[in-house]
Amino acid sequence: MKQLIPILFLFAFLSNSFAEISVKSFRKLENDLDARVTAPLKDFSGDVSAIIKVVTTQTGFSFDCGQAGIVKTVNKPSEIWVYVPYGVKRLSIMHPQLGQLRDWIITQPIEKAAVYELVIISGKVEQIVKEDISTEFVTITSEPSGADVYIDDKATGKSTPFSGQYSLGYHTYRLSMDLYHPDAGKFELKANAPTKKITSALLPAYGQLQINSTPESGAAIVLDGNPLIQTTPCTLDKIKSGTHTLQLSKALYHDNSQNIQIADGQTTKATLVLQPAFGSISITSTPESGAAITLDEVSTGKTTPCTLDKVSSGGHTVSLRREWYEPTKQQIKVVDGQNTKLDVPMNALFGKININTTPETDIYIDNEKVGSGSYTGRLNEGIYTLEARKPKYSTDKQKIQMLAGEQKIINLTPRPQLGTLEIETTPMDATITLDGVNKGTTPANLRNLLVGSYSLVLSSMLLPNVRTISAAS
C-alpha cells in the first residue's frame, strides 16, 4: 500500500451548518482472507458476502445499499466492517451529526467473498488534525496449520493460515499449537513492498509410548489419570513430551504405576510387571475322591482331587458334595502367589453290607434283585428287607436297620422243600428209575425228595409202562 502523507484539514463552518462526509479512497484488498476464511457471512441469497472495511475514527455511522440490503455491520477498532451482497453498485453513508453521503457510486465491482477498503473523510465544526497511517499486509502459514497467532504479543483470535494488516515497521509474531513447540520471530513491513509472507514448520513436542505388561497382556491403561480404551500391548501416538504417570490394571493382579519420560520424536518403551493377586488351592477329600467342588457358591465343574488355579487372594468358601456323603463346607484363605492345600473329611451317610447265601440263591433287597450267591454294597440309613430266593427252597427273609458308618455281614440260608414218594406195583419187584437214577425196586418209600416234578420209570417184564409223578411234601 502506498504511504499517505499526513495532511492538516481545516474546516470552518457556521454554527448551524452541517459537516461533510466524503470518500478519500476505495480499493480491493487482494490478500485479505476475512470474508472467505476467518469471518465469512452469507447474504440473503445464500452467497458469501463481501466486506467493505470503512476506515474512520468516528462512531455512529449507518449504511444503506438500496434494495439489496446491508447484511450486517460490525464495529472494529478504527474501522467498521460492512457486509454487503455481491454486485451492489451504490452505498449511502449517514451520521446524525456529520450529515450524509447519499448514493456514492462504488468504483469497483463487488465480488463474492472479497474484501474492500473504504477510507472516508468527515469534517467537524472545529480544527482537526488527521493523520492516516500507512499499512501493509502480512500472511503467516504453518505446517501443520491451525496454530494460534500472536502479533506484537497480542492474541489475534485467529489461526494459521493467517492474514492481517499492520502499520509499517517492525513487528513480532508468535505461533502456538498444542503438541508443538512455539515458533516466534520478527518481520518488517515496508511501504510499496509485496505482501510479507512468513512460513513456519512447527517442531513436534510429542513422542510415542509403547506399552507392554507381563506376565499377561490385556491390562487396562490409565495415563495421567485418564482411562484409555486401549489395552496392552499397544502403542500410543502423539504423547506430549515430558513426564507422565502410567498405570496398568488387570483382574487378579495388583495395579502397577510408573512415571514415564517422553522425548520429542522418540518412542519410549515401557513394560510393567503385574504382581499376582491370586493363589491356588489343592483340594482332596477323604475317605473317597470324586466329590464335586463349589467355590463361593459357584460350581467349578471339577471333582476331588484337583487344583483350582488363579483364585483371588482372600477368604473363600469351599463346598464338597458327593453321593453317599454329607455335604460339607470349609473356609480357606488364599495368599498371593501361594498354593494352599485343603483335605476335607466327609461324613458317610451309608453303611456297608455283605450278604452271603448257602446254598447259592438269588439275593433281593426290598424286592429288588441285587445279586446271586453273594452281594457287597452300600445302603443309606434306614430299614431294609433282605431275601434269598431259590426254586424248591423256602425263602430266607430278614429285616435289618442300617446306620451310617455301620458294616454288616448277613448270611441267608434258604431251606429245601422236601416230600416222600411211596411206590407200589403189582406185581412187585419193578425197577424204579427216578429222573434217570435207579432207586431200587417196588414197593419203595422214597423220602426227602425236593418238592417238584420228576420223571419216574417203572420197569418189569410184566409192567413196561413209564409214568411221571410228583413227590409230595
Secondary structure, 3 states (H helix, E strand, C coil): CCCCCCEEEECCCCCCCCCCEEEEEEEECCCCCHHHHHCCCECCCCCECEEEEEECCCCCCEEECHHHCCCEEEEECCEEEEEECCCCCEEEEEECCCEEEEEEECCCCCCCCCEEEEEEEECCCCEEEECCCCEEEEEEEEECCCCEEEECCEEEEEECCEEEEEECEEEEEEEECCCECCEEEEEEECCCCCCEEEEEECCECEEEEEEEEECCCCCEEEECCEEEEEECCEEEEEEECEEEEEEEECCCECCEEEEEEECCCCEEEEEEECCECEEEEEEEEECCCCCEEEECCEEEEEECCEEEEEEECEEEEEEEECCCECCEEEEEEECCCCEEEEEEECCECEEEEEEEECCCCEEEECCEEEEECEEEEEEECEEEEEEEECCCECCEEEEEEECCCCEEEEEECCCECEEEEEECCCCCCCEEEECCEEEEECCEEEEEEECEECCEEEECCCCCCEECCEEEC
